[in-house]
Amino acid sequence: MKNILLATIALFVVIGCTPSGPTKSDVTINDRNPVTDQRIFAQINFLTDNPPITYQWTATGGALDIPDITPFSTYWTVPSVPGTYSLTCAITDKEKKKAAYTFTIAVRERSLQSNLVEANKVVLSITKESEYKTGGVWVSIKDNKLKFINSQINEDSIWSKNFITMLNRTDPDTLLYTLWGVETTGRNILELTSSTETTLVCSTCYNTDTINTMARDVTNTSILWVGTDSGLNYYDPSTTTWTNYLLAQVNDLSEGPDYVYAATNNGVFRTDGKTIYGGDTCAVLAVASGTATNAATDVWSVVQGVVQKNGKQLDAQPSVVVCSLDVDPSGKIWCGKSWWDGSQWHVVPGLESVQIVKSVASTEGLIYFLSDSGVLYRW
């Protein structure tokens, strides 16, 4: 459906350009007025008679992430302070001829929005578009079409569904962008693409089960993990078989950097068969930590109303602890309407008196909140 990431454009050279030096062909940026700490995408193409071209990106603040295979593009996490900033791409061709182009970006302060969905509509669930660096969220609205939202888009999809849980990804087997969703109690998982709607039946689930959460395996992305009130199951499309992996009430799944982690009523489990931490756990989040040469995984969890990190209770707790954990691109940990800065929790201004049941940090850095009454907010 929506592939909000701009397609990778192959670098090309046009013979017959002016010999005076490289010239700009076209420029693209997905948001010229982002909010603080938002990640945006920019690219620029130059033409020259003297390839190859080398690119150098600079910015007057924030952080740059330049893909190795497309050096003419960059992801830029803009600064945390509002103001006007510059993003510049300077290029040099084989004959040392140079050119440059500068984007001027006005960065806004963050503010709370509550008009993402019409006032008389109830949001049932939200999930992030996780495989794109400037992804948004999918929103399921009661008795209405699914909606896709990011910083630039707020549009209805072609599907009318009441999903209580969702997962989206480019299916590694079909190569189709796919949305998996569950509407009611039972075994059925709907698989939606732009042209098809099929049903995947979890044969190891019970008819009375509630499917609470789904995840893709991190080492074999063809494997689909499904957590229900009765257990953790997985589906292998190469053999079209379902397997029950764990008997426990599974409340949440997290696709960590090394394994999928499951929050269950008996503790946090890892999909290599190990029990990580004990306790009745309703939310889990596994994030990479350490360095490239000394990589590690931090496991956050909500255990009996308390936020833990690596099995230990934090000294400071959010004002309201809910069964929802996420991490934004800047590394802040979110639990409902509160974020952890490494030493203390902060509440989003305007949400102090609102009961938030779930928060989703989009990959572009915008945070979405679902209230207990079905109102969707963004910050």
Buried (B, 14 or more C-beta within 10 A) or exposed (E): BBEBBBEEEEBEBEEEBEEEBBEBBEEEBBBEEBBBBBBBBBBBBBBBBBBEBEBEBEBBBBBEBBEEEBBBBBBBBBBEEBBEBEBBBBBBBEEEBEBBBBBEBEBEEBEBEBEBBEEEBBBBBBBBBBBBBBBBBBBBBEEBBBBBBBBEEBEEBEBEBBBBBBBBBEBEEEEBBBBBBBBEBBBBBBBBBEEEEEEBEBEBBBEEBBBBBBBBBBEEBEBBBBBBBBBBBBBBBEEEEBEBBBEBBBBBBBBBEBBBBBBBEBBBBBBEEEEBBEBBBBBBBBBEBEEEEEEEBBBBBBBEEEBBBEBEEBEEBBEBBBBBBBBBBBEBBBBBBBBBEEEEBEBBEBBEEBEBBBBBBBBBBBBBBBBEEBBBBBB
